[in-house]
Amino acid sequence: MTDFGFVQMQEIQRQLQEKYKDKWNALSPGQGKEQLLWLMIELGEVADIMKKEGVQKIMEDTETRTHFIEEMADVMMYYNDVMLCYNISVEEFRNVYLEKHQRNMERW
């Protein structure tokens, strides 16, 4: 199994943005708010599946599970768009993430 992480996801998002550059607004700090709103909408769709279908169906029903994972993929796509809007590199994100994790580990 290969690792699939932010580097690949951001490259995929760059390719997608390039393909549709004539139809979509370019990713920029000004566009970040719009991408964040779309991210929240996609999170709502994930929550909707959880609420309507339930855990058991997500875990056992192939069609429901695929739909759930597709919506989670949409979340990650918009999440990466937000990172790209604000020029957050994978390295910068990693460093802050690990620092935050360390603080959480020492919290209580």
N, CA, C and O of each residue as an XYZ file, in Angstrom:
432
protein
N       0.854     -1.179      0.000
C       0.000      0.000      0.000
C       0.900      1.242      0.000
O       1.892      1.297      0.726
N       0.551      2.209     -0.800
C       1.330      3.441     -0.850
C       0.683      4.499      0.027
O      -0.519      4.470      0.293
N       1.513      5.429      0.467
C       1.028      6.533      1.286
C       0.335      7.543      0.371
O       0.833      7.866     -0.707
N      -0.807      8.029      0.812
C      -1.536      9.053      0.069
C      -1.727     10.225      1.016
O      -2.500     10.135      1.970
N      -1.039     11.305      0.764
C      -1.068     12.410      1.699
C      -1.304     13.755      1.042
O      -1.722     13.850     -0.112
N      -1.023     14.786      1.814
C      -1.296     16.148      1.390
C      -0.518     16.549      0.141
O      -1.035     17.305     -0.681
N       0.698     16.067     -0.019
C       1.479     16.435     -1.210
C       0.723     16.011     -2.461
O       0.543     16.807     -3.382
N       0.281     14.758     -2.496
C      -0.463     14.265     -3.662
C      -1.813     14.967     -3.791
O      -2.216     15.336     -4.895
N      -2.510     15.152     -2.679
C      -3.818     15.799     -2.741
C      -3.698     17.220     -3.284
O      -4.518     17.646     -4.098
N      -2.681     17.954     -2.837
C      -2.534     19.317     -3.327
C      -2.167     19.346     -4.808
O      -2.624     20.221     -5.543
N      -1.357     18.411     -5.242
C      -1.025     18.350     -6.673
C      -2.278     18.039     -7.495
O      -2.490     18.632     -8.553
N      -3.094     17.125     -7.018
C      -4.350     16.806     -7.698
C      -5.249     18.038     -7.772
O      -5.859     18.304     -8.807
N      -5.329     18.786     -6.677
C      -6.160     19.999     -6.666
C      -5.610     21.048     -7.619
O      -6.373     21.745     -8.287
N      -4.281     21.163     -7.683
C      -3.686     22.110     -8.644
C      -4.047     21.726    -10.081
O      -4.366     22.591    -10.897
N      -3.996     20.427    -10.384
C      -4.369     19.949    -11.719
C      -5.827     20.273    -12.019
O      -6.152     20.733    -13.113
N      -6.694     20.036    -11.059
C      -8.117     20.310    -11.228
C      -8.365     21.803    -11.441
O      -9.132     22.197    -12.320
N      -7.709     22.622    -10.631
C      -7.859     24.071    -10.767
C      -7.342     24.545    -12.128
O      -7.948     25.419    -12.747
N      -6.238     23.982    -12.591
C      -5.689     24.353    -13.894
C      -6.654     23.974    -15.021
O      -6.877     24.756    -15.945
N      -7.221     22.776    -14.934
C      -8.145     22.319    -15.970
C      -9.358     23.231    -16.089
O      -9.828     23.495    -17.196
N      -9.868     23.711    -14.967
C     -11.087     24.516    -14.968
C     -10.829     26.002    -14.700
O     -11.720     26.716    -14.239
N      -9.629     26.458    -14.986
C      -9.277     27.851    -14.690
C     -10.167     28.859    -15.412
O     -10.339     29.981    -14.934
N     -10.729     28.479    -16.546
C     -11.608     29.396    -17.282
C     -13.039     29.378    -16.750
O     -13.832     30.257    -17.090
N     -13.377     28.405    -15.934
C     -14.738     28.273    -15.400
C     -14.816     28.624    -13.914
O     -15.849     29.105    -13.448
N     -13.749     28.392    -13.175
C     -13.740     28.588    -11.718
C     -12.912     29.804    -11.350
O     -12.025     30.214    -12.099
N     -13.202     30.373    -10.206
C     -12.370     31.451     -9.676
C     -11.024     30.876     -9.262
O     -10.957     29.787     -8.692
N      -9.969     31.597     -9.544
C      -8.624     31.153     -9.178
C      -8.483     31.104     -7.659
O      -9.067     31.914     -6.939
N      -7.698     30.140     -7.192
C      -7.454     30.048     -5.759
C      -6.552     31.195     -5.332
O      -5.482     31.412     -5.901
N      -7.004     31.919     -4.326
C      -6.278     33.073     -3.806
C      -6.785     33.322     -2.394
O      -7.808     32.759     -2.004
N      -6.091     34.158     -1.616
C      -6.606     34.452     -0.278
C      -8.048     34.974     -0.308
O      -8.837     34.662      0.584
N      -8.388     35.754     -1.315
C      -9.756     36.259     -1.430
C     -10.777     35.161     -1.700
O     -11.937     35.284     -1.309
N     -10.358     34.095     -2.362
C     -11.243     32.976     -2.675
C     -11.327     31.986     -1.511
O     -12.195     31.113     -1.503
N     -10.437     32.115     -0.539
C     -10.389     31.187      0.587
C     -11.699     31.064      1.331
O     -12.081     29.967      1.738
N     -12.394     32.176      1.515
C     -13.675     32.150      2.226
C     -14.691     31.292      1.485
O     -15.410     30.505      2.100
N     -14.750     31.443      0.163
C     -15.692     30.651     -0.630
C     -15.372     29.158     -0.538
O     -16.272     28.330     -0.398
N     -14.089     28.824     -0.618
C     -13.701     27.421     -0.535
C     -14.021     26.845      0.847
O     -14.417     25.686      0.967
N     -13.849     27.655      1.877
C     -14.185     27.211      3.231
C     -15.686     26.973      3.372
O     -16.104     26.020      4.029
N     -16.488     27.823      2.767
C     -17.938     27.619      2.802
C     -18.323     26.322      2.094
O     -19.182     25.585      2.578
N     -17.694     26.038      0.951
C     -17.960     24.777      0.247
C     -17.520     23.592      1.099
O     -18.187     22.557      1.127
N     -16.399     23.748      1.791
C     -15.927     22.698      2.702
C     -16.974     22.399      3.758
O     -17.245     21.236      4.057
N     -17.559     23.435      4.319
C     -18.578     23.256      5.348
C     -19.826     22.573      4.787
O     -20.442     21.750      5.464
N     -20.194     22.907      3.575
C     -21.339     22.258      2.928
C     -21.066     20.768      2.756
O     -21.937     19.937      3.013
N     -19.861     20.437      2.324
C     -19.501     19.028      2.151
C     -19.485     18.296      3.490
O     -19.900     17.140      3.564
N     -19.018     18.946      4.536
C     -19.072     18.337      5.874
C     -20.520     18.062      6.277
O     -20.816     17.042      6.898
N     -21.403     18.965      5.925
C     -22.824     18.758      6.191
C     -23.362     17.541      5.463
O     -24.194     16.809      6.001
N     -22.892     17.318      4.241
C     -23.328     16.141      3.485
C     -22.823     14.856      4.139
O     -23.531     13.850      4.156
N     -21.607     14.884      4.673
C     -21.081     13.732      5.415
C     -21.956     13.471      6.640
O     -22.358     12.335      6.894
N     -22.247     14.519      7.389
C     -23.073     14.376      8.594
C     -24.470     13.882      8.241
O     -25.063     13.104      8.988
N     -24.994     14.327      7.115
C     -26.321     13.900      6.678
C     -26.367     12.395      6.422
O     -27.335     11.730      6.792
N     -25.338     11.867      5.801
C     -25.278     10.420      5.568
C     -25.211      9.689      6.898
O     -25.890      8.681      7.091
N     -24.398     10.192      7.812
C     -24.284      9.565      9.131
C     -25.637      9.543      9.835
O     -26.031      8.539     10.427
N     -26.336     10.669      9.759
C     -27.628     10.785     10.446
C     -28.688      9.904      9.800
O     -29.416      9.195     10.494
N     -28.776      9.945      8.484
C     -29.845      9.235      7.787
C     -29.589      7.741      7.622
O     -30.520      6.938      7.679
N     -28.336      7.373      7.420
C     -28.018      5.977      7.125
C     -27.522      5.204      8.340
O     -27.753      4.000      8.452
N     -26.843      5.895      9.247
C     -26.343      5.245     10.454
C     -25.012      4.535     10.254
O     -24.594      4.246      9.133
N     -24.373      4.270     11.365
C     -23.042      3.681     11.359
C     -23.027      2.301     10.716
O     -22.142      2.000      9.915
N     -23.985      1.472     11.053
C     -23.979      0.102     10.552
C     -24.021      0.070      9.026
O     -23.298     -0.702      8.395
N     -24.865      0.906      8.442
C     -24.986      0.924      6.979
C     -23.704      1.472      6.342
O     -23.280      0.988      5.293
N     -23.090      2.474      6.967
C     -21.821      3.005      6.456
C     -20.750      1.920      6.487
O     -19.923      1.835      5.579
N     -20.761      1.110      7.507
C     -19.752      0.069      7.662
C     -20.019     -1.159      6.804
O     -19.074     -1.838      6.402
N     -21.283     -1.466      6.510
C     -21.603     -2.747      5.883
C     -22.192     -2.666      4.480
O     -22.048     -3.613      3.706
N     -22.844     -1.576      4.135
C     -23.490     -1.451      2.831
C     -22.528     -0.766      1.857
O     -22.145      0.385      2.070
N     -22.144     -1.458      0.807
C     -21.131     -0.967     -0.131
C     -21.519      0.370     -0.759
O     -20.693      1.279     -0.843
N     -22.764      0.493     -1.198
C     -23.197      1.736     -1.848
C     -23.161      2.910     -0.870
O     -22.675      3.988     -1.212
N     -23.668      2.706      0.335
C     -23.657      3.770      1.352
C     -22.228      4.141      1.716
O     -21.890      5.320      1.831
N     -21.396      3.129      1.894
C     -19.996      3.378      2.258
C     -19.271      4.170      1.167
O     -18.525      5.103      1.467
N     -19.489      3.800     -0.091
C     -18.860      4.516     -1.194
C     -19.322      5.970     -1.227
O     -18.509      6.877     -1.407
N     -20.616      6.194     -1.056
C     -21.148      7.561     -1.026
C     -20.525      8.359      0.119
O     -20.139      9.515     -0.059
N     -20.432      7.736      1.293
C     -19.833      8.379      2.470
C     -18.379      8.763      2.181
O     -17.963      9.884      2.475
N     -17.616      7.846      1.613
C     -16.203      8.112      1.323
C     -16.061      9.185      0.240
O     -15.150     10.010      0.306
N     -16.950      9.180     -0.754
C     -16.922     10.228     -1.784
C     -17.126     11.605     -1.161
O     -16.440     12.561     -1.522
N     -18.058     11.704     -0.234
C     -18.294     12.996      0.420
C     -17.093     13.395      1.284
O     -16.747     14.573      1.365
N     -16.463     12.411      1.928
C     -15.249     12.701      2.695
C     -14.133     13.176      1.754
O     -13.343     14.048      2.114
N     -14.074     12.602      0.558
C     -13.091     13.045     -0.429
C     -13.361     14.499     -0.828
O     -12.430     15.292     -0.965
N     -14.633     14.841     -1.011
C     -14.980     16.238     -1.318
C     -14.497     17.164     -0.206
O     -13.970     18.243     -0.481
N     -14.674     16.749      1.041
C     -14.204     17.541      2.185
C     -12.700     17.785      2.048
O     -12.234     18.917      2.182
N     -11.953     16.727      1.783
C     -10.504     16.861      1.678
C     -10.089     17.715      0.481
O      -9.091     18.433      0.542
N     -10.855     17.636     -0.599
C     -10.541     18.468     -1.763
C     -10.684     19.946     -1.417
O      -9.803     20.747     -1.730
N     -11.785     20.307     -0.776
C     -11.965     21.710     -0.399
C     -10.996     22.128      0.701
O     -10.549     23.275      0.729
N     -10.669     21.210      1.608
C      -9.684     21.508      2.650
C      -8.347     21.871      1.995
O      -7.709     22.855      2.369
N      -7.940     21.072      1.025
C      -6.698     21.364      0.324
C      -6.790     22.656     -0.475
O      -5.809     23.393     -0.573
N      -7.954     22.940     -1.047
C      -8.137     24.222     -1.733
C      -7.909     25.386     -0.771
O      -7.258     26.368     -1.129
N      -8.434     25.283      0.432
C      -8.241     26.350      1.419
C      -6.750     26.507      1.726
O      -6.236     27.624      1.787
N      -6.068     25.387      1.917
C      -4.617     25.468      2.156
C      -3.912     26.148      0.983
O      -3.028     26.980      1.187
N      -4.303     25.796     -0.244
C      -3.688     26.398     -1.423
C      -4.027     27.888     -1.523
O      -3.183     28.687     -1.929
N      -5.240     28.263     -1.160
C      -5.632     29.679     -1.198
C      -4.699     30.543     -0.348
O      -4.368     31.670     -0.719
N      -4.284     30.003      0.784
C      -3.441     30.754      1.718
C      -1.978     30.342      1.640
O      -1.177     30.673      2.515
N      -1.635     29.600      0.559
C      -0.254     29.210      0.312
C       0.362     28.501      1.519
O       1.501     28.774      1.896
N      -0.403     27.590      2.118
C       0.093     26.803      3.250
C       0.748     25.560      2.679
O       0.084     24.709      2.087
N       2.045     25.464      2.859
C       2.775     24.308      2.338
C       2.525     23.094      3.235
O       2.117     23.222      4.389
N       2.776     21.944      2.681
C       2.635     20.710      3.454
C       3.605     20.732      4.633
O       3.256     20.292      5.729
N       4.801     21.231      4.422
C       5.791     21.293      5.498
C       5.333     22.219      6.621
O       5.453     21.884      7.799
N       4.811     23.376      6.250
C       4.322     24.323      7.256
C       3.170     23.712      8.038
O       3.126     23.813      9.264
N       2.248     23.083      7.341
C       1.119     22.435      7.995
C       1.602     21.335      8.930
O       1.152     21.240     10.072
N       2.517     20.509      8.443
C       3.063     19.409      9.248
C       3.678     19.933     10.539
O       3.413     19.400     11.617
N       4.496     20.971     10.433
C       5.160     21.518     11.620
C       4.159     22.026     12.647
O       4.280     21.723     13.834
N       3.183     22.788     12.205
C       2.175     23.322     13.124
C       1.319     22.193     13.690
O       0.977     22.204     14.873
N       0.977     21.233     12.862
C       0.181     20.078     13.313
C       0.913     19.326     14.420
O       0.324     18.996     15.449
N       2.195     19.059     14.205
C       2.967     18.320     15.206
C       3.148     19.119     16.496
O       3.112     18.551     17.588
N       3.341     20.429     16.374
C       3.421     21.276     17.571
C       2.106     21.246     18.346
O       2.105     21.127     19.571
N       1.007     21.352     17.640
C      -0.315     21.301     18.273
C      -0.537     19.941     18.937
O      -1.059     19.868     20.049
N      -0.144     18.875     18.258
C      -0.272     17.538     18.830
C       0.526     17.432     20.129
O       0.036     16.881     21.115
N       1.730     17.948     20.132
C       2.559     17.888     21.337
C       1.899     18.647     22.486
O       1.891     18.163     23.618
N       1.353     19.814     22.216
C       0.645     20.564     23.265
C      -0.556     19.780     23.777
O      -0.824     19.762     24.978
N      -1.276     19.133     22.866
C      -2.422     18.316     23.283
C      -1.989     17.131     24.133
O      -2.679     16.763     25.083
N      -0.864     16.540     23.804
C      -0.361     15.395     24.565
C       0.042     15.792     25.984
O       0.019     14.966     26.896
N       0.408     17.051     26.165
C       0.855     17.536     27.482
C      -0.240     18.285     28.226
O       0.001     18.809     29.314
N      -1.420     18.342     27.664
C      -2.495     19.159     28.210
C      -2.943     18.713     29.608
O      -3.052     19.553     30.500
N      -3.197     17.450     29.820
C      -3.716     17.015     31.110
C      -2.791     16.055     31.773
O      -3.075     15.585     32.874
